[in-house]
Amino acid sequence: MSITDTIVPDRKVKLNRNDLIQKFAALAGLVILVFVFSLTSDSFLTTSNGVTLALQTTSIAFLGFGATCVIITGGIDLSVGSVLALAGVVAGMAVKEGMPVTLAMALGIVSGGACGLINGVVITRMKLPPFIATLGMMMVARGVALQITGARPVSGLGDAFGELGNGSLLRVVEEGANGFPKVVFPGIPYPVIVMIVLALVLAVVLMKTTFGRHLYAVGSNEEAARLSGVNVVRIKIGAYVVSGLLAGLCGCVLMSRLVTAQPNEGVAYELDAIASAVIGGTSLVGGIGTISGTVIGAFIIGILRNGLNMNGVSSFIQMITIGLVIIFTVWIDQMRNRR
């Protein structure tokens, strides 16, 4: 019998039932959105728009995966938008200094992990509420990004820097009748491939490893987990480090797509991250959540934005719409918890 089963009797039965209901509800919402937008726009179900949609959703998914790990423990991370900007400019400035692109991006990802480590230590050792600790890091990381760049974009990074964000696998191009190249298949963007690999790896980590089981145990009942031998401090710090690393990766991918490191990038991205996790069934009280659900939640947000854009809906109405979706989803989560 695992520690998770010991801490919360019948937890697996309740988790599987609630998760299944929430996931089917989210999936049904996703299908309905696809159906509605396919009727309102002829271009919605095209291959090019599908690739664009998947590419745009990757940023939400990267941050959503980290948010899922943190929220499962009963915490919250408001700093990921600023951390991704800091990681991106660190990578960009490293490339400007002559560092190879791969090493520069690794440095950016590590800097994101360092921010997550600081968040975890402040929360567990200084006993600050996660909301306050990560809110402070949100301001610190953004300020550092603006300070080291002089609040100016870092440009002139070269084609190699843009390969991760703009390259694709299995791209097919042939010569057209007029002699110009014709794209037969746009290929699978590298960020989408990274998203799929990350989703599979993190799903296995959460469901099949000791670290994953302990995340659920801490979120279900922190004190019982501690008494059962779980190193609660280490698990919480680990969750925030994972969130920081994924924010760093997201920053590198975003800056690679732009081929410019923008210190102002990622504003309010933390809201999309939290929303994708909650829409996908992650409970804000902790102890419940899956990566597959977060993927569905990320695509719901991505499809909403993409479909509303294609129908000429203003960005202000989009904000209102997504805000209402978040409120409704959290209300459903609260009702479920009360039962």
Secondary structure, DSSP 8 states (H G I E B T S, - for coil): --HHHHHSTTHHHHHHHHHHHHHHHHHHHHHHHHHHHHHH-TTTTSHHHHHHHHHHHHHHHHHHHHHHHHHHTT-----HHHHHHHHHHHHHHHHHTT--HHHHHHHHHHHHHHHHHHHHHHHHHS---HHHHHHHHHHHHHHHHHHHHTTS-B----TGGGHHHH-EES-EEEE-TTSSEEEEE--EEHHHHHHHHHHHHHHHHHHHSHHHHHHHHHHH-HHHHHHTT--HHHHHHHHHHHHHHHHHHHHHHHHHHHTSB-TTTTTTHHHHHHHHHHHTT--TTSS---HHHHHHHHHHHHHHHHHHHHTT--HHHHHHHHHHHHHHHHHHHHHHHH-
